[in-house]
């Protein structure tokens, strides 16, 4: 039916095609060096970019190692490599994967565990990051594949325990499908970025991601214990620290996720209640279980150690912040800085909207806060560009934002 003046009603787009297994069937898992050598030769003889993915066991294991590496290349097929089975001796794979660009989705999650195996890309294309720069609101792999390629990937095993052996067939299908369409998705996103004039921006971002240094270890990782804000005394924080460190040592030794040794909620409760002895500790809900009863002596030793610390060794309830204070306190601490930040945020939001970009991809929020809290001595564009560059901003970001940030830094409180 046609409404006068509007033309024919366009047909509904076809429903996405559900993929439950790879087109070439479920790949065998590569579990010995001979099979790995054969797979590596086939990958090296393939053509074009190489799709790469990993599966870890976050939430189950202490380590963030790769328990499965998925690789696909045109002319070669898909390969599922078990690095544990070959004692991480993947030299032939290292050689094969230097042949061309890697394609990953959310590469920052996979690159560290791949680097632990000696696998590092010479060039990189990140389909999640590409989707963000192209202005897609949702950039999960399944979403982009459905939007751009018309296929739907079956979900369900991303958070599974990939250290399990043998791996079920449906898990292997899930893992293989993660790289099945990654090359086609890469090509579709490259076309979209080129059409929007953003391809060079994306290439800068990919190279920055590829060459980024590993994140430094946190100075006091125990302070990230969930619920720690409810404990305010130095002695209570010392108890949290002692329990956290005891748990961490156990988890590392047993290669178990720390939360499976003792949940954060139990650490907070024990530090808050401060039980007088082991019997009192065992009355707390989590500690009543059989596993915790066996470890009760270790937990009590940690609590007693914290209780006996001299005051000079107690943690500071308000440690000095690495960087500016939370932005919601700026108006009281430094109204001029608050005005600069408000002006900069408004200007960047407009630039991001005009360019169909998430504002956090236009300029890192932390870099913007630091720059507004402590601006350069000179507020001309050259000085501001130098500050942004020193803070890690890419050239395309500086080009888009330097004038706006320079102007915002001259804002004064009204």
C-alpha positions in Angstrom: 0.0 0.0 0.0 1.3 3.5 -0.9 0.4 6.6 1.0 -0.1 9.6 -1.4 3.0 11.7 -1.7 5.3 9.3 0.2 6.2 6.7 -2.4 6.3 2.9 -1.8 6.9 1.7 1.7 10.4 0.1 1.7 10.3 -3.6 2.6 11.5 -4.8 6.0 15.2 -5.9 5.9 15.6 -9.6 5.9 16.0 -11.4 9.2 19.7 -12.1 10.1 20.9 -15.6 9.4 21.7 -17.4 12.6 25.1 -19.1 12.6 25.5 -22.0 15.0 28.6 -23.6 13.7 31.4 -22.6 11.2 30.7 -23.1 7.5 33.6 -25.6 7.3 32.6 -27.5 10.4 34.0 -27.6 13.9 37.8 -27.3 13.7 39.9 -29.8 15.6 41.9 -28.3 18.4 45.6 -28.1 17.8 47.2 -29.9 20.8 50.7 -31.0 19.7 53.7 -29.3 18.0 53.4 -31.3 14.8 49.8 -30.2 14.3 50.8 -26.6 15.2 53.6 -26.6 12.6 51.2 -27.8 10.0 48.6 -25.2 11.0 51.2 -22.4 10.9 52.4 -23.4 7.4 48.8 -23.2 6.2 48.3 -19.8 7.8 51.5 -18.5 6.3 50.4 -19.7 2.9 47.0 -18.0 3.2 46.2 -14.5 1.9 45.2 -11.2 3.4 44.6 -10.1 7.0 44.6 -12.6 9.9 41.7 -12.8 12.3 42.8 -13.5 15.8 40.9 -14.0 19.1 41.6 -15.7 22.5 39.6 -17.3 25.2 40.6 -16.9 28.9 39.2 -18.1 32.1 38.5 -14.8 33.9 36.5 -15.4 37.0 37.8 -19.0 37.3 41.6 -18.6 37.2 44.0 -16.2 38.8 46.1 -15.8 35.6 44.8 -14.0 32.6 46.6 -16.4 30.2 45.1 -17.6 26.9 43.6 -21.0 27.1 42.6 -21.0 23.4 43.9 -19.0 20.5 41.6 -18.7 17.4 43.1 -17.8 14.0 41.5 -17.5 10.6 42.9 -16.5 7.3 41.5 -16.6 3.8 42.9 -19.6 1.9 43.9 -21.3 5.1 40.7 -21.7 7.2 40.2 -21.6 11.0 42.5 -23.0 13.6 41.9 -23.4 17.3 45.2 -23.7 19.2 45.5 -24.9 22.7 48.7 -23.2 24.0 48.6 -25.1 27.3 48.9 -28.4 25.5 52.1 -27.3 23.7 53.6 -25.7 26.8 53.2 -22.3 25.2 55.8 -23.2 22.6 54.2 -21.5 19.7 57.3 -20.4 17.7 56.0 -21.6 14.4 52.7 -19.6 15.0 54.7 -16.5 15.8 56.5 -16.7 12.4 53.2 -17.3 10.6 51.3 -14.4 12.2 53.9 -11.8 11.2 52.8 -12.2 7.6 50.0 -9.6 7.6 47.7 -7.3 9.6 45.9 -8.8 12.6 42.1 -8.2 13.0 40.8 -8.4 16.5 37.6 -7.3 18.2 38.4 -5.3 21.4 42.1 -5.9 21.0 43.1 -4.4 24.4 41.5 -7.5 26.0 43.5 -10.0 23.9 46.9 -8.4 23.2 48.3 -8.8 26.7 47.8 -12.6 26.8 48.9 -13.0 23.2 52.1 -11.0 24.1 52.7 -13.4 26.9 53.0 -16.1 24.2 55.3 -14.0 22.2 52.6 -13.2 19.7 52.6 -9.5 18.7 51.1 -7.9 15.6 53.1 -6.0 13.1 49.9 -4.2 12.1 46.5 -4.1 13.7 42.8 -3.5 12.9 40.4 -3.4 15.9 36.8 -3.9 14.8 35.3 -2.7 18.1 37.3 0.5 18.0 36.5 1.0 14.3 32.8 0.7 15.1 33.1 3.4 17.8 34.9 5.7 15.5 32.3 5.1 12.8 29.6 6.2 15.2 27.8 3.0 15.9 26.0 3.2 19.3 26.5 -0.5 20.0 29.8 -2.2 19.1 29.6 -5.7 20.4 30.9 -8.2 17.9 27.5 -9.8 17.4 25.8 -6.5 17.0 28.2 -5.2 14.3 28.1 -8.6 12.4 24.3 -8.4 12.4 24.1 -4.8 11.3 26.8 -4.9 8.6 26.9 -8.5 7.4 23.4 -9.8 8.1 24.4 -12.7 10.3 23.6 -13.5 14.0 26.2 -15.2 16.1 25.0 -17.6 18.8 26.0 -16.3 22.3 26.6 -18.0 25.6 30.1 -19.1 26.3 32.2 -16.0 26.5 32.4 -16.1 30.3 32.9 -19.9 30.5 35.8 -21.6 32.2 38.1 -22.1 29.2 40.7 -23.9 31.3 38.3 -26.9 31.2 39.5 -29.9 29.3 38.2 -31.3 27.0 36.3 -28.3 25.6 32.7 -29.1 24.6 31.9 -29.0 20.9 29.4 -26.1 21.3 32.2 -24.1 23.0 34.6 -24.8 20.1 31.9 -23.7 17.6 31.4 -20.5 19.6 35.2 -19.9 19.6 35.5 -20.5 15.9 32.6 -18.3 15.0 34.3 -15.4 16.8 36.8 -15.3 13.9 34.5 -16.7 11.2 33.4 -13.3 9.9 36.0 -11.0 11.4 37.8 -10.3 8.1 34.5 -9.4 6.3 33.5 -7.2 9.2 36.9 -5.5 9.0 36.4 -4.8 5.3 32.9 -3.4 5.9 34.1 -1.1 8.7 37.0 0.1 6.6 34.6 1.1 3.8 32.4 2.9 6.4 35.4 4.7 7.9 36.7 5.7 4.5 33.3 7.0 3.4 33.1 9.2 6.6 36.7 10.5 6.1 37.8 8.8 9.3 40.1 6.0 8.1 43.3 7.8 8.9 42.0 8.5 12.4 41.3 4.8 12.9 44.8 3.9 11.6 46.3 6.3 14.2 44.2 4.7 16.9 45.1 1.2 15.9 48.8 2.0 15.9 48.6 3.7 19.3 46.9 0.6 20.7 49.4 -1.8 19.1 52.4 0.0 20.5 51.0 1.0 23.9 53.1 0.0 26.9 51.6 -2.5 29.4 49.6 -0.8 32.2 51.8 -0.4 35.3 50.7 -2.4 38.3 48.5 -0.6 40.8 50.4 0.7 43.9 47.7 -0.5 46.3 45.4 -2.9 44.5 43.7 -3.9 47.7 42.0 -0.6 47.7 39.8 -1.8 44.8 38.0 -4.3 47.1 34.3 -3.9 46.5 32.6 -2.2 49.4 35.8 -0.7 50.9 34.1 2.7 51.1 32.1 1.5 54.1 35.3 1.0 56.2 36.7 4.3 57.2 39.2 3.6 60.0 42.9 3.0 59.4 42.7 -0.2 61.5 39.8 -1.5 59.5 41.6 -0.7 56.3 44.6 -2.6 57.6 42.4 -5.6 58.1 41.1 -5.4 54.6 44.7 -5.1 53.3 45.8 -8.1 55.3 42.9 -10.3 54.2 43.3 -9.2 50.6 47.0 -10.0 50.5 46.4 -13.4 52.2 43.7 -14.2 49.6 45.8 -13.0 46.8 48.7 -15.3 47.8 46.4 -18.3 48.0 44.8 -17.5 44.7 48.1 -17.0 42.9 49.5 -20.3 44.3 46.4 -22.3 43.4 45.7 -20.4 40.1 42.1 -19.7 41.2 40.3 -16.4 40.8 40.6 -14.5 44.1 36.8 -14.1 44.4 36.5 -17.9 44.4 38.9 -18.1 47.4 37.0 -15.5 49.4 34.5 -12.9 48.1 35.1 -9.3 48.6 31.9 -9.0 50.7 33.4 -11.5 53.2 36.6 -9.4 53.5 34.6 -6.3 54.2 32.4 -8.0 56.7 35.3 -9.5 58.6 37.1 -6.2 58.7 34.0 -4.4 59.9 33.1 -7.0 62.6 36.7 -7.6 63.7 36.0 -11.0 65.3 37.8 -11.7 68.5 38.8 -15.3 67.6 38.3 -18.0 65.1 35.0 -19.2 66.6 33.6 -15.7 66.2 34.9 -15.5 62.6 33.1 -18.8 61.8 29.8 -17.3 62.8 29.9 -14.8 59.9 27.8 -16.1 56.9 30.4 -16.8 54.3 32.9 -18.2 56.8 30.4 -20.9 57.9 31.0 -22.9 54.7 33.2 -26.0 54.7 35.9 -24.5 52.5 36.2 -21.4 54.7 36.3 -23.4 57.9 39.5 -25.1 56.6 41.1 -21.7 56.0 39.8 -19.9 59.1 43.3 -20.1 60.7 44.8 -18.2 57.8 42.1 -15.5 57.9 42.5 -15.0 61.6 46.3 -14.7 61.4 45.8 -12.0 58.8 43.3 -10.2 61.1 45.6 -10.4 64.1 48.6 -9.1 62.1 46.5 -6.1 61.1 45.3 -5.6 64.7 48.9 -5.5 66.0 50.4 -3.1 63.5 51.9 0.1 65.0 50.0 3.3 64.0 52.8 4.4 61.7 52.2 1.3 59.5 48.4 1.7 59.1 47.1 2.7 55.7 46.0 6.2 55.1 42.2 6.5 54.9 42.7 9.3 52.3 45.8 8.5 50.3 47.0 11.3 48.0 45.3 11.1 44.6 47.2 10.4 41.4 45.9 13.4 39.6 43.2 15.9 40.1 40.4 15.4 42.6 36.9 14.1 41.5 35.4 16.7 39.2 32.3 17.1 41.5 34.6 18.7 44.1 36.2 21.2 41.7 33.7 24.0 42.3 34.7 24.2 46.0 38.4 23.5 45.6 39.1 25.6 42.4 36.2 27.4 40.8 38.4 28.6 37.9 39.3 25.0 37.1 35.7 23.9 37.3 34.7 26.6 34.8 37.5 25.5 32.4 36.4 21.9 32.6 32.7 22.8 32.1 33.6 24.9 29.0 35.9 22.2 27.6 33.3 19.4 28.1 30.6 21.4 26.4 32.9 22.2 23.4 34.1 18.7 23.0 30.5 17.3 23.2 29.6 19.5 20.3 32.7 18.4 18.3 31.9 14.7 19.0 28.3 15.1 18.0 29.3 16.9 14.7 31.7 14.0 13.9 29.5 11.1 15.1 32.0 10.1 17.7 31.8 9.1 21.4 33.3 12.0 23.3 35.6 9.7 25.2 37.2 8.6 21.9 37.6 12.2 20.8 39.9 12.9 23.8 40.6 10.8 26.9 38.5 12.2 29.8 41.4 11.8 32.2 43.7 13.9 29.9 41.0 16.6 29.7 40.6 16.7 33.4 44.4 16.9 34.0 44.8 19.6 31.4 41.9 21.7 32.9 43.1 21.3 36.4 46.7 22.3 35.6 46.8 24.1 32.3 50.1 24.9 30.5 51.6 28.3 31.3 50.8 29.5 27.8 47.3 29.0 26.5 48.1 29.4 22.8 47.2 26.5 20.5 50.9 25.3 20.1 51.3 25.0 23.9 48.0 23.3 24.4 48.8 20.9 21.5 52.1 20.1 23.1 50.3 19.3 26.4 47.8 17.1 24.7 50.4 15.3 22.7 52.5 14.7 25.9 49.4 13.2 27.5 49.0 10.6 24.7 46.5 12.4 22.4 46.8 11.3 18.7 47.3 13.9 16.0 43.8 13.6 14.6 42.4 14.3 18.1 44.7 17.3 18.6 43.6 18.7 15.2 39.9 18.4 16.1 40.1 19.7 19.7 43.1 22.0 20.2 41.3 25.2 19.4 38.3 24.3 21.6 40.5 23.3 24.5 42.7 26.3 24.2 39.6 28.6 24.3 38.1 26.7 27.2 41.3 27.0 29.2 40.9 30.8 29.1 37.5 30.6 30.7 37.1 32.2 34.1 34.6 31.6 36.8 31.6 33.9 36.6 
